[in-house]
Each structure stands twice: as C-alpha cells, then as structure tokens.
Amino acid sequence: MGIWKKWSEFKKDNVDREGNVYGAYELGDRYGEVIYVGHGLLRQRLMSHFLGSGSHVKPGAAFYRVEEVGGKERAEQRERALIREYMRRHGGMCPIHNKRFG
C-alpha cells in the first residue's frame, strides 16, 4: 500500500528538512493521489523537482512522503516495487508522471 508515512506539504522548507540519504518517495496531488514515484538521495532528488523545467518538474505535486532505505540499489528496488503495486491497484496504469514504466 505505498509508503505508510503521512503526507507532507511539498514545499522547499519541508523538503530541506529531509535527510540526504537513499530512499524512495511518492509525490501526491492535492487529493493525496500518487502522481509520481521516485528514488535517490532524498533531499537532493526532491529539490530537483522545484528547479528549472523539463522532466524533473512534476506539475500538480502538492504533497510528498519518503521512505529511507539502506542504499542506492535498495532505493531502486523499492521504487520499482511501489510502481508495480500502484499498477496492480490501478488496472495496469502507472502514476501519471512515471511514463517510463507505462
């Protein structure tokens, strides 16, 4: 069932408090629906969604939640598992901003 943590408002001040450790994360829209699943060094990766334009910016992101894991490989595995789980619950569709899995 996705990441079990409570949603946090997707603001730079909140993201800046996250540790820069490996993990997986979900971005949610204003209704709390997952629109993107990602992984990496959490603070760095989440901050990248505020910068510039292009593939890193995720329109509609209002909330986020994170799950810290032991390292890069484990973060990649957890991201894939979260996307697969989402797809099972949504008739094979991936989160709207995870096009590479669609």
N, C-alpha and C positions, 0 to 999 in steps of 0.2 A: 504494500500500500504506500509506495513512495517513501519519502523521508518523513519520519514521525515527529520532527520538531515543529513548533508553532511558526507560522509565517511571520517575518519581519518586514517592515516597510522598506521598499527598495529605494533608499536614499544614500548618498555618498557618506554621510555621517555614520549611518548604521554599518555600512559595508566596511568602513575604515576601522571599525572595532573588531572585525573578524581576524582570526589568526591567518598568517600566510603559510598555511600547511596544506598538504594534499587532501583533497576531498571531492565529493560530488555535490551538486547543488541543483535546485529547481527554481525557476522563475515562474511566478504566477501573475495572472491578470487581476483586475480589480475585484473579480468574483472569487478569487482563490483557485482558479483552474490553471493547471500547469500548461505553460506555453513553450518552455524550453528546459532541457536537462543538459547540464554540462559538468565538466570536471577540470581539475588543475589545482594550482596553488590558489586557494580560495579568495583571499583579498585581491590579489593581482587579477585573477580571472574575472571576478565580479566587477571590479573597477573598469575593466576593459569594455564593459557594456555601456559605460557612460561616455566613452571617448569617441570623438570623430563620427564617422559614418561607416556604412558598409555592413559586412556580415556580423560584426561584434555587437552592434546596436540591436536591441530587441524591443521593437515598438510594442506598447501595451503592458510592459513589465511594471507591476505595482508592488509586488512582494517577492521575497526570496526566502529560502531556507537551505541550510547546509548540513552536511554530514562529513565529519572528519574521518579519514582512513589512514592506513599506515604508509602509503607511498603512491607514486605515480601509477604503477601498474594496477594496484588495488583501486585507485580512483577511476581509472578507465573501465575496469570490470564493473564497478558499482554503477557508473553512468550507463553502460550497456544494459545492466540488469534493470535499472529504473525505466529505461526506454522500452524494453521488452514488456515489462509489467504494465506500463501505460498502454501499450499497443494491445495487450490482451484485454484490458478493460474498455478499450475504445474501438473495437471491431477492426483491429489491424492498422489503425491510423496512428501515426506518431505525433508528438507535440508539434504545433504549427511551425515553430522555428527550428526544429530538428529535421530539416529537409534531407540531409544526407542519409537518414535511415528510412525515408519514405519511399 
